Amino acid sequence: MEFGEKEKVVILAALNQYMASIEKSLNDGELDEEESADLVNDASLLEIIISRFEDEA
């Protein structure tokens, strides 16, 4: 699927906002070990996706 420049900007903004949300949740310290591990995995995958979108932009 091909995205235009406007779509890429919107997607990158949303992904970065989601990453900030994950980081906030991890820094709050209110999660148990399993929840933290899940969020760390999500963040790792999200970093890859963001990197690919930035490379294409």
KOLDO-530644 format. One record per atom (N, C-alpha, C): residue number from 1; atom name; x, y, z. Coordinates in pm, whole numbers, plus 50000, padded with zeros to 5 digits. Layout:
N
pos, site, c1, c2, c3
NUM, CA, X, Y, Z
...
***
This chain:
57
pos, site, c1, c2, c3
1, N, 50085, 49883, 50000
1, CA, 50000, 50000, 50000
1, C, 50089, 50123, 50000
2, N, 50061, 50212, 49911
2, CA, 50137, 50336, 49900
2, C, 50064, 50449, 49970
3, N, 50141, 50531, 50041
3, CA, 50085, 50646, 50110
3, C, 50142, 50773, 50048
4, N, 50061, 50877, 50043
4, CA, 50107, 51008, 49999
4, C, 50180, 51077, 50114
5, N, 50238, 51191, 50085
5, CA, 50313, 51265, 50187
5, C, 50226, 51305, 50306
6, N, 50105, 51352, 50280
6, CA, 50017, 51393, 50390
6, C, 49983, 51274, 50479
7, N, 49955, 51160, 50417
7, CA, 49921, 51041, 50495
7, C, 50040, 50998, 50580
8, N, 50161, 51004, 50523
8, CA, 50281, 50965, 50597
8, C, 50302, 51055, 50718
9, N, 50279, 51184, 50701
9, CA, 50296, 51278, 50812
9, C, 50196, 51247, 50923
10, N, 50072, 51221, 50885
10, CA, 49968, 51190, 50984
10, C, 50000, 51058, 51055
11, N, 50042, 50959, 50979
11, CA, 50075, 50829, 51038
11, C, 50193, 50842, 51133
12, N, 50298, 50914, 51091
12, CA, 50414, 50933, 51178
12, C, 50377, 51007, 51306
13, N, 50292, 51106, 51296
13, CA, 50249, 51179, 51415
13, C, 50174, 51086, 51510
14, N, 50087, 51004, 51456
14, CA, 50010, 50910, 51539
14, C, 50102, 50807, 51603
15, N, 50197, 50754, 51527
15, CA, 50290, 50656, 51582
15, C, 50376, 50717, 51692
16, N, 50423, 50838, 51670
16, CA, 50504, 50905, 51773
16, C, 50422, 50936, 51898
17, N, 50296, 50970, 51879
17, CA, 50208, 50995, 51993
17, C, 50186, 50866, 52072
18, N, 50168, 50756, 52000
18, CA, 50150, 50626, 52066
18, C, 50278, 50588, 52141
19, N, 50395, 50614, 52081
19, CA, 50521, 50584, 52148
19, C, 50534, 50666, 52276
20, N, 50495, 50791, 52272
20, CA, 50500, 50875, 52392
20, C, 50408, 50820, 52500
21, N, 50293, 50768, 52458
21, CA, 50199, 50708, 52552
21, C, 50259, 50584, 52617
22, N, 50326, 50502, 52539
22, CA, 50392, 50382, 52592
22, C, 50500, 50422, 52691
23, N, 50584, 50520, 52653
23, CA, 50692, 50564, 52741
23, C, 50637, 50619, 52872
24, N, 50528, 50693, 52865
24, CA, 50467, 50748, 52986
24, C, 50419, 50635, 53077
25, N, 50354, 50537, 53019
25, CA, 50304, 50423, 53097
25, C, 50419, 50348, 53163
26, N, 50529, 50330, 53090
26, CA, 50644, 50260, 53146
26, C, 50709, 50340, 53257
27, N, 50714, 50472, 53242
27, CA, 50779, 50557, 53342
27, C, 50693, 50578, 53466
28, N, 50563, 50560, 53454
28, CA, 50474, 50578, 53569
28, C, 50499, 50473, 53677
29, N, 50547, 50357, 53638
29, CA, 50578, 50252, 53734
29, C, 50457, 50185, 53795
30, N, 50341, 50199, 53733
30, CA, 50219, 50140, 53788
30, C, 50184, 50006, 53723
31, N, 50272, 49953, 53641
31, CA, 50245, 49829, 53570
31, C, 50316, 49713, 53638
32, N, 50255, 49595, 53626
32, CA, 50326, 49478, 53677
32, C, 50431, 49435, 53574
33, N, 50508, 49335, 53609
33, CA, 50620, 49293, 53525
33, C, 50575, 49247, 53386
34, N, 50466, 49173, 53380
34, CA, 50417, 49123, 53252
34, C, 50367, 49237, 53162
35, N, 50295, 49331, 53221
35, CA, 50246, 49446, 53143
35, C, 50363, 49529, 53091
36, N, 50463, 49548, 53175
36, CA, 50581, 49624, 53134
36, C, 50653, 49554, 53019
37, N, 50668, 49423, 53029
37, CA, 50734, 49347, 52923
37, C, 50657, 49358, 52792
38, N, 50525, 49351, 52800
38, CA, 50442, 49365, 52680
38, C, 50461, 49502, 52616
39, N, 50463, 49606, 52698
39, CA, 50481, 49741, 52644
39, C, 50620, 49762, 52586
40, N, 50721, 49701, 52647
40, CA, 50856, 49711, 52593
40, C, 50862, 49644, 52456
41, N, 50796, 49530, 52442
41, CA, 50791, 49463, 52312
41, C, 50717, 49549, 52210
42, N, 50605, 49608, 52251
42, CA, 50530, 49697, 52162
42, C, 50617, 49814, 52118
43, N, 50690, 49871, 52212
43, CA, 50775, 49986, 52181
43, C, 50885, 49948, 52082
44, N, 50941, 49829, 52098
44, CA, 51045, 49783, 52006
44, C, 50992, 49771, 51864
45, N, 50876, 49710, 51851
45, CA, 50815, 49697, 51718
45, C, 50778, 49834, 51662
46, N, 50728, 49920, 51747
46, CA, 50689, 50053, 51704
46, C, 50810, 50133, 51655
47, N, 50925, 50117, 51721
47, CA, 51047, 50184, 51676
47, C, 51084, 50143, 51535
48, N, 51070, 50014, 51504
48, CA, 51099, 49964, 51370
48, C, 51005, 50026, 51268
49, N, 50877, 50028, 51301
49, CA, 50777, 50085, 51210
49, C, 50803, 50233, 51187
50, N, 50829, 50307, 51294
50, CA, 50856, 50451, 51282
50, C, 50980, 50473, 51196
51, N, 51083, 50395, 51220
51, CA, 51206, 50408, 51143
51, C, 51182, 50387, 50994
52, N, 51103, 50288, 50960
52, CA, 51074, 50261, 50819
52, C, 50994, 50375, 50756
53, N, 50897, 50427, 50831
53, CA, 50819, 50538, 50778
53, C, 50906, 50661, 50760
54, N, 50997, 50687, 50854
54, CA, 51085, 50803, 50843
54, C, 51180, 50788, 50724
55, N, 51226, 50666, 50699
55, CA, 51314, 50642, 50584
55, C, 51242, 50669, 50452
56, N, 51114, 50639, 50448
56, CA, 51035, 50659, 50327
56, C, 50994, 50805, 50308
57, N, 50986, 50879, 50418
57, CA, 50937, 51018, 50412
57, C, 51038, 51111, 50353
***
